[in-house]
Structure formats: C-alpha cells, structure tokens
Amino acid sequence: MVGTNEDAVPAEHRRYWQYQRELAAVADNAEPELVATVLRDPDKVMAEAAVSGHFDKRAPQLIQLGSTHFDQWATSMSELIADHDFLARRLREWTLLKSIILSHTWTPEEVVAATDWFQRKAVDLITEADALHLLAEQGRTRRVRNAADRKLRRGEAHLD
C-alpha cells in the first residue's frame, strides 16, 4: 500500500490484502486451515473474494503438477467451501478446466453452460481443438467466440 494513508483504507481492504499475502505464502499442509480462517471473516463477500483469488492462482499451479495434486487439493477445498455457492462453482469450473487441459473426460454441455468467467479463462488456457471449436461457435460472448477463433487460426490448438 505504497503512497496510501493506511488509516484511510477500510479495514476489510486491509484484511483482504493480508489474506492474499498469507494465502500466497501458505504451506500446502496449512492451506486448508488458513482457507477456513479466511472464510470465517465477518465480511463474507470479502472473504470469498480472497479465497476465489487464491483459487485462481493455486489451481493453475496444481494443474501443471498433474491430476493427482489437483484432485487432492480440490477434495480438501470442496469440504471447506460446501456452504459457499460462488466458491463451489469456481472450484467446479477449475476442475472442468483441468479435465480439458489434461485431456480427461468433459462434455460440450458443461463448457457451453459454464460461466462467462470460465469461458474467458478456457480460451486463455486451453489448446484442445474440440473445446476451442466449441467456444468459437457457441461461446456465450462475442469476446469468447472471437478469441477462440483467433487461437484456432493461429494454430495454437491440438487434437486429443
């Protein structure tokens, strides 16, 4: 918070930034406890935003390590977030992205029904040709359709 008067920054913003720092540095074995602590914060919207931001950093790292690492993490997180619909949906969508990226089973219906966030993230992360064709044709927004089409035309897709 360089250049800010810390007293002028709302307390929930300071807690959010603190949670982000702690989540970024947490050891794997302490992560579930820290996520549970964050989710007990009295500002539920801020707490979910902090955990969602953490998921968006952590999930791609674990996907690169392979399915086993990701699946173990997702299982432990799903127990903690069961009462948080937004976080549960985000974790399901990261699991769908993992399935596409690692060439596991997924269905076109899942991709088409997914949120705008998922479709934008998918276009950024995936190279699977069938999924990109699907998004180019049936993506929810013009932005998604155009981005998927550009990626296909640049030859950034592969068949599985």
Secondary structure, 3 states (H helix, E strand, C coil): CCCCCHHHCCHHHHHHHHHHHHHHHCCHHHHHHHHHHHHCCCCHHHHHHHHHHHHHHHHHHHHHHCHHHHHHHHHHHHHHCCCCHHHHHHHHHHHHHHHHHCCCCCCHHHHHHCCHHHHHHHHHHCCEHHHHHHHHHHCCCHHHHHHHHHHHHCCCCECC
